[in-house]
C-alpha cells in the first residue's frame, strides 16, 4: 500500500498521489522495477477469517463486515471462513458475487470449545486457496486474538511460534498481505502474558507481509467503522509491483521500497526466502 500519513490519519484518499520515483532494494542493492499496476488493472482477492472462539461481542460487528464486503470495488474476489478447532470452516469460496459473499457471514460460536490450536494454521490453509486465482493483489483480513497455543502459553511468543513463522513465509512466497484485527477471546480474562504474545504475533505477521495491524486495546474494538475506512484506503492504494532481482543464491533477502517523496508511506513485505 502506498499513501501519505495524512491520508491514513483522515482515512480518506486524495484524488492524486505524487509518488515521484520508487526505489526497490534487496539487501541494500537497488533492483530494476519492471511494472507497477494499480487496483484498476489488478482486482483484489480478499479472504476474511474470523476466529470462532472470540467474545460474542464480535457478533455485533458482523453487519459492518458484511457492508464492507458489499462496498468493495466490482471485480474483487472474496472468501469468508471461520477458524474453528483444527479445521477451516469455509462459508464462501472466492467469488466475485459480493452480495453472496456478504450474506455468508454467520455469528461466531463464542465458546472456548471452538478454539483453534493456532489461528496461523488456518491462515496457512487459507493461503493455499489463492493458488487457483490469477496473480494479482492479494490480502487476508484476520480477526483473531493472535494467540498460538500449539505448544502452550509459555511458548506462544512470536519468536517461538512455528505456526506463525510458517504462515509468514508462505504469505511472502504467495504475495499475500495480512491485515489482522485484534479481538478478545471468550471465557478468557486475557492475562497480560498471553495478551502481549497474541498482539505481538498479529503485529509481526502484518509487518512481515506488508499489511497493517489494528490493535486498539485489550478488548474487541467497540466501533469497526474507523478500521473499515482505513482498510478501504489501504486496499484502494494497494499496488502490484514487479521487479527483476539480481540475486539468484538461496537464502533470505531483505526488501525495502522507498519513494523520493518523503511524505509517502509504503507498506510492503520485509523480505522473502529464495530456495
PLY file of the C-alpha trace (Angstrom):
ply
format ascii 1.0
element vertex 275
property float x
property float y
property float z
element edge 274
property int vertex1
property int vertex2
end_header
0.00 0.00 0.00
1.24 3.49 -0.92
-0.27 6.55 0.77
0.57 9.65 2.78
0.45 9.72 6.58
-2.20 12.44 6.43
-4.42 10.28 4.21
-4.28 7.41 6.69
-4.98 9.76 9.60
-8.05 11.15 7.85
-8.99 7.73 6.36
-9.67 9.49 3.09
-7.62 9.25 -0.11
-6.78 12.26 -2.22
-7.58 12.10 -5.92
-3.91 12.25 -6.91
-0.90 10.83 -5.11
2.53 12.15 -6.08
4.68 9.05 -5.68
7.61 10.50 -7.66
10.24 7.78 -8.16
10.04 4.41 -6.44
13.23 2.59 -5.45
13.43 -1.15 -4.66
16.42 -2.56 -2.81
17.31 -6.13 -1.91
19.93 -6.37 0.83
20.60 -2.65 0.19
21.25 -3.19 -3.55
18.95 -1.33 -5.96
16.91 -3.53 -8.31
15.21 -2.95 -11.68
11.46 -2.25 -11.49
9.54 -3.95 -14.29
5.98 -2.75 -13.69
3.61 -1.12 -11.20
-0.08 -1.92 -11.54
-2.92 -0.33 -9.59
-6.32 -1.62 -8.46
-7.81 -0.53 -11.78
-5.62 -3.06 -13.60
-5.48 -5.78 -10.94
-8.61 -6.72 -8.91
-8.26 -7.52 -5.21
-8.57 -11.07 -3.88
-9.50 -10.91 -0.18
-10.02 -13.72 2.33
-11.76 -12.78 5.61
-11.05 -15.10 8.56
-12.88 -14.95 11.89
-11.71 -16.90 14.94
-14.73 -18.84 16.22
-13.97 -18.71 19.95
-13.79 -14.92 20.23
-16.05 -12.98 22.59
-19.64 -12.82 21.36
-19.26 -9.02 21.29
-17.88 -9.56 17.79
-21.34 -10.65 16.60
-22.42 -7.02 16.87
-19.88 -6.19 14.13
-20.98 -8.85 11.59
-23.29 -6.38 9.84
-20.39 -3.91 9.49
-18.22 -6.61 7.92
-20.99 -7.59 5.51
-21.44 -3.94 4.48
-17.68 -3.62 3.99
-17.68 -6.61 1.61
-20.73 -5.28 -0.23
-18.94 -1.98 -0.87
-15.73 -3.44 -2.29
-15.00 -2.49 -5.93
-16.66 -4.67 -8.54
-14.28 -7.37 -9.74
-12.96 -8.05 -6.24
-12.91 -11.69 -5.20
-13.89 -12.52 -1.61
-13.67 -15.63 0.56
-15.31 -15.95 4.00
-14.13 -18.56 6.54
-14.05 -19.28 10.28
-11.17 -20.69 12.33
-12.81 -23.47 14.31
-10.89 -26.10 16.30
-8.45 -27.83 13.99
-10.35 -27.03 10.79
-11.17 -24.16 8.48
-14.92 -23.67 8.11
-15.26 -22.11 4.65
-18.61 -20.36 4.34
-17.93 -18.92 0.89
-15.15 -19.79 -1.53
-13.62 -16.99 -3.59
-16.36 -15.30 -5.56
-16.91 -12.05 -7.43
-20.54 -12.03 -6.26
-20.05 -9.58 -3.39
-23.69 -9.77 -2.27
-23.44 -13.53 -1.96
-20.21 -13.25 0.00
-21.74 -10.64 2.33
-24.66 -12.99 3.08
-22.35 -15.86 4.00
-21.29 -14.44 7.37
-22.70 -16.19 10.44
-22.41 -15.39 14.12
-19.36 -16.81 15.88
-19.77 -19.61 18.41
-18.08 -17.59 21.15
-17.14 -20.73 23.07
-13.70 -21.96 24.22
-14.59 -25.37 22.74
-14.33 -23.82 19.26
-10.79 -22.54 19.85
-8.19 -23.33 17.18
-4.82 -24.61 18.39
-3.30 -21.76 16.43
-5.02 -19.20 14.21
-1.96 -19.32 11.97
-2.68 -22.92 10.93
-5.91 -21.57 9.42
-4.01 -18.71 7.80
-1.60 -21.20 6.16
-4.50 -23.32 4.89
-6.20 -20.20 3.51
-3.04 -19.13 1.70
-3.21 -22.32 -0.36
-6.65 -21.24 -1.65
-5.01 -18.33 -3.51
-3.19 -20.76 -5.82
-6.24 -21.19 -8.05
-6.53 -17.42 -8.60
-4.76 -15.29 -11.19
-1.74 -13.37 -9.96
-2.67 -10.01 -8.55
-3.30 -8.04 -5.38
-3.95 -10.44 -2.52
-4.88 -9.90 1.13
-6.22 -11.62 4.24
-8.31 -9.82 6.87
-7.70 -11.83 10.06
-9.93 -11.19 13.10
-8.27 -13.02 15.98
-6.66 -12.74 19.40
-3.43 -13.88 17.72
-2.51 -16.40 20.41
-0.82 -19.62 19.26
-1.37 -22.27 21.94
0.05 -25.18 19.93
2.83 -25.65 22.48
1.26 -23.94 25.47
1.04 -20.34 26.51
4.68 -20.28 27.68
5.80 -20.90 24.07
3.36 -18.50 22.39
5.70 -15.58 21.70
6.26 -14.60 18.04
9.83 -15.93 18.11
8.69 -19.33 19.42
5.57 -19.86 17.32
6.42 -22.20 14.46
2.89 -21.87 13.04
3.30 -18.08 12.88
6.66 -18.28 11.14
5.30 -20.84 8.64
2.35 -18.57 7.83
4.63 -15.54 7.36
6.96 -17.36 4.97
4.05 -18.79 2.96
2.36 -15.38 2.73
5.61 -13.80 1.49
6.01 -16.50 -1.18
2.42 -16.10 -2.36
2.46 -12.26 -2.18
-0.44 -12.03 0.29
-0.59 -9.05 2.66
-2.20 -9.83 6.03
-4.30 -7.30 7.95
-5.07 -8.53 11.49
-7.69 -7.02 13.79
-7.27 -7.90 17.47
-10.41 -9.19 19.22
-10.82 -10.64 22.70
-11.14 -14.38 23.25
-14.26 -15.68 25.04
-14.11 -17.17 28.54
-10.70 -15.60 28.98
-9.52 -12.69 31.05
-6.60 -12.18 28.63
-3.86 -12.33 31.26
-1.07 -9.93 30.38
1.38 -12.62 29.21
-0.99 -14.19 26.68
-2.38 -10.82 25.62
1.10 -9.46 24.94
2.16 -12.51 22.90
-1.06 -12.61 20.88
-0.94 -8.95 19.95
2.79 -9.09 19.21
2.19 -12.04 16.86
-0.54 -10.15 14.99
1.73 -7.13 14.62
4.55 -9.37 13.37
2.53 -11.11 10.63
1.23 -7.75 9.40
4.65 -6.10 9.38
6.39 -9.00 7.64
3.80 -9.41 4.87
3.16 -5.77 4.01
-0.18 -5.45 5.79
-1.23 -3.38 8.80
-2.39 -4.50 12.26
-5.33 -2.95 14.09
-4.76 -3.33 17.83
-6.68 -0.76 19.82
-6.57 -2.15 23.35
-7.35 -5.26 25.39
-10.90 -5.84 24.13
-12.72 -6.22 20.81
-12.99 -2.80 19.10
-16.22 -1.09 20.07
-16.50 0.54 16.65
-15.35 -1.15 13.43
-16.12 1.86 11.23
-12.67 3.55 11.57
-10.99 0.22 10.78
-13.14 -0.33 7.70
-12.37 3.21 6.48
-8.63 2.65 6.82
-8.87 -0.71 5.08
-10.73 0.90 2.18
-7.91 3.41 1.85
-5.15 0.81 2.16
-6.77 -1.53 -0.39
-7.50 1.42 -2.67
-3.84 2.44 -2.52
-2.54 -1.10 -2.97
-0.24 -1.66 -5.95
1.26 -4.76 -7.53
4.95 -4.05 -8.07
7.15 -6.42 -10.10
10.93 -6.14 -10.25
13.89 -8.07 -11.59
16.06 -9.43 -8.79
19.78 -9.64 -9.36
20.14 -12.26 -6.61
20.00 -15.95 -7.51
21.61 -17.60 -4.48
19.45 -19.42 -1.95
18.73 -17.55 1.24
16.78 -14.72 2.82
16.68 -11.31 1.14
15.60 -8.12 2.87
13.37 -5.90 0.73
13.00 -2.15 1.08
10.75 0.02 -1.12
11.02 3.79 -0.82
9.88 6.91 -2.68
11.80 10.08 -3.43
8.74 11.86 -1.99
9.36 11.80 1.76
5.67 12.37 2.52
4.80 8.98 1.03
4.43 5.93 3.28
4.89 2.46 1.74
3.92 -0.83 3.41
5.36 -3.99 1.85
6.75 -7.43 2.76
10.03 -7.08 4.64
11.72 -9.86 2.71
11.49 -13.37 1.28
13.32 -16.67 1.17
14.64 -17.85 -2.18
15.05 -21.64 -2.27
0 1
1 2
2 3
3 4
4 5
5 6
6 7
7 8
8 9
9 10
10 11
11 12
12 13
13 14
14 15
15 16
16 17
17 18
18 19
19 20
20 21
21 22
22 23
23 24
24 25
25 26
26 27
27 28
28 29
29 30
30 31
31 32
32 33
33 34
34 35
35 36
36 37
37 38
38 39
39 40
40 41
41 42
42 43
43 44
44 45
45 46
46 47
47 48
48 49
49 50
50 51
51 52
52 53
53 54
54 55
55 56
56 57
57 58
58 59
59 60
60 61
61 62
62 63
63 64
64 65
65 66
66 67
67 68
68 69
69 70
70 71
71 72
72 73
73 74
74 75
75 76
76 77
77 78
78 79
79 80
80 81
81 82
82 83
83 84
84 85
85 86
86 87
87 88
88 89
89 90
90 91
91 92
92 93
93 94
94 95
95 96
96 97
97 98
98 99
99 100
100 101
101 102
102 103
103 104
104 105
105 106
106 107
107 108
108 109
109 110
110 111
111 112
112 113
113 114
114 115
115 116
116 117
117 118
118 119
119 120
120 121
121 122
122 123
123 124
124 125
125 126
126 127
127 128
128 129
129 130
130 131
131 132
132 133
133 134
134 135
135 136
136 137
137 138
138 139
139 140
140 141
141 142
142 143
143 144
144 145
145 146
146 147
147 148
148 149
149 150
150 151
151 152
152 153
153 154
154 155
155 156
156 157
157 158
158 159
159 160
160 161
161 162
162 163
163 164
164 165
165 166
166 167
167 168
168 169
169 170
170 171
171 172
172 173
173 174
174 175
175 176
176 177
177 178
178 179
179 180
180 181
181 182
182 183
183 184
184 185
185 186
186 187
187 188
188 189
189 190
190 191
191 192
192 193
193 194
194 195
195 196
196 197
197 198
198 199
199 200
200 201
201 202
202 203
203 204
204 205
205 206
206 207
207 208
208 209
209 210
210 211
211 212
212 213
213 214
214 215
215 216
216 217
217 218
218 219
219 220
220 221
221 222
222 223
223 224
224 225
225 226
226 227
227 228
228 229
229 230
230 231
231 232
232 233
233 234
234 235
235 236
236 237
237 238
238 239
239 240
240 241
241 242
242 243
243 244
244 245
245 246
246 247
247 248
248 249
249 250
250 251
251 252
252 253
253 254
254 255
255 256
256 257
257 258
258 259
259 260
260 261
261 262
262 263
263 264
264 265
265 266
266 267
267 268
268 269
269 270
270 271
271 272
272 273
273 274
